[in-house]
């Protein structure tokens, strides 16, 4: 049975710190998008700067973990899989950073008719992350408990996918006063918010595969 906390305390602490950065990053992502939608530019700017900082910090910690694994030949049977998992977790905060920066640069206008839908889309997409990070954490100590947590990730991913399609349908079929270019712009941002949950699903799938592998 894998238990990295018995393998290397320093690496275990780094992994825990890494997950903390992802948690804080996705929190600032959610707050930042909500602030943008509600027109709170000062709060949005603060969340934007904080998320950019956390993303860089997470990258730095991930590189440190990778160096420790290779330098000390930790868990050779699972090392590449674990580092690949952490890379996928890091992709979550990378995507979150990219999305919030796109909001900052492109300044999309959200019609009143879809504001509540967008707020709900952000909430659902973030919930998939809020469930996959605990699943990733517990993998390193109690892999048998991963499966139950992954089910919630997949549930919120499906809900995000459904709502995203509904929003796109509303944009193109109901918002008749918008130009085609405006509709395409809104679809673009809908898609990228949805991708946060897609990244969480990838992590969940890799966790599932890893749990199976360590039981073989």
N, C-alpha and C positions, 0 to 999 in steps of 0.2 A: 504494500500500500504506500502510495506516495505521500510524503509529508515534508515539504520543503523547509518548514520551520525547525525540523530536526536535522536538516542537512547543512544549512548555513543561516545563522541568525542575522548577519548583516544583509544578505540577499533578501531574506524574508522581510526585514524592515524596509528595504528599498521597494520591494513589490507592494507592500502595504501603503507606502508613501505615494507610489505611482498611482494606485487606485484612488487615493485621496484626491490627487490632482484631477483625475478624470471626473470624479464626483463633483468637485467644486467647479470644474470647467463646464459641465453640462448644466449646473445650477445657474451659472452666469449666462450661459446661452439662453436658457428659458427666460430668465429675468430680462435679458437684453432685448430679445425679440418682443416680449410683452411690452417693454418700455417703448420700443420703436412704434409698435402698433398704437399705443395709447398717447403717443406724441411727447413722451418724456425724454427729451434729447440728452439732458445732463446724465440721467441714470443710464441711458443707453451707452453713452460714451464711456462711462465708468465700467460697465459690464464688458464692453468691447476691449478696453485696455487690460482688464483683469483676465479675460479669457485668452488673449494673445500671450500674456505672461505665463499663464498656467500651461498653455500648450507647449511653450518653449521649455518650461520646467519639466513637464512630463517626458519630452523627448530626451532631455539630459539624463533623467533618472533611468529611462529605458536603455540608453547606451551604457550606463553604468552597470545595469543588471546583465546586459549582454556580455560585457567585458569580464564580469565576475564568473559567469557560466563558462566562458572559454578559458579564462586564466586558470581556474581551479577544476576544470573538467567536471562540473557539477552535473549529476544525474544524466549521464551520457545516453541512456536509453530513451529519455524523454526531452532532452535539452532543446533540440530543434523544434519540436512540437510546442513546447512551452514558450519559447521565444517567438514563434510564429503567432501564438495566441496573444501574447503581449503586444505584438505589432498590430494585430487586428483591433485590440482594445484602444491602442494609441490612435488608430484611424478614426475612432469615434470623435475624439476631441479635435483631430485635424479637420474633419468635416464640419464640426460645429463652428470652429474658428473661421473656416472659409465662408460658411453661410452668413454669419453675422458680419463679416467684412464685406460681403456682397451687398447686404442691406445698407451698410454705411456708404459704400461707393455709389450704388445705383439708385438708392432712394425710391423704391417702388411705392406707388400710390395704391392703397388698398381701399376699394369702395366699401361703403358702410354695410352693404349686403353680405360681404364675406368676412368681415372683421371677426365675428364670433367663431366662424368656422376655422379661421386661421389660428385663433387663440387655442381652440380645442385641438387642432392638428399639432401644434407645438407641444401641448400637454401630453397627448398620446405618444408622440414620437419620443419625447423625453422619458416617459414611463418605461418604455422598452429598455432604455439605458439604466434607469434607476433599478431595474430588476436584473439586468445582466451583470452589473458590477458586483453585487452581492454573490451571484452565482460564481463569478470568477474568483472572488475572494475565498469562498468556502471550498472551492476545488482543491486548494493547496493544503487543506487540513482535513476535510471530510467530503471526499468526492462522491460518496453515496447520496449526499443531500443535494447534489447539483440538479438532478432531473426535475424535481418539483419546482425549483426556481426558474428553470428554463421554460417551463410551460407558460409562465406569466409573460416572459419575453415574447414568445411566439403569439400569444393572445394579443398583446398590445401592438405587435407588428401588423397583424391582420387588421386590427381596428384602424390603425394609421393608414394602411393601404386603402381600405374602404372609404374612409373620409377623404383622403387625397383625391381619389377618383370622383367622388361626389362634388368636391370643390371645383375640379377641372371641368366637370360637366356643367356646373352652375355658371362658371366663367364664360364658357363658349356658347351655352344654349339659353341662358337667362339674362345675362348682363348685356343687353342689346346696345346700350349707349357707348360701350367701350369700343375703341378701334381694335383691329386685329392685332396690331403690334402691342397694345396694352394687354390684351388677353394672353398673348404669348409670353409676355414679361411676367405676368402673374402665375402662369403655369410653370414657368422656370423656377420661381421661388417656392411654389407648392411642392414641386418635385424635389428640390434640395432639402427642404425641411423633412420630407418623407425619408430621405436617404439616411438620416440619423438613425431611424429605426431599422433600416436595411443593414447598416453597419453593426447594430446590436444583434440582429439575427445571425450574421456571419460569426460573431463571437460565440453565440449560443450553439451554433452548429459545430464549431471547433471544440467547444467544451464537451459536447456530447461525444464526439469522436475520441477525445482524450480520455474520458472516463471509461469508454469501452476498451481502449488500448491498454490502460493500466490494469484492467481486470483480466486480461488475456494471459 
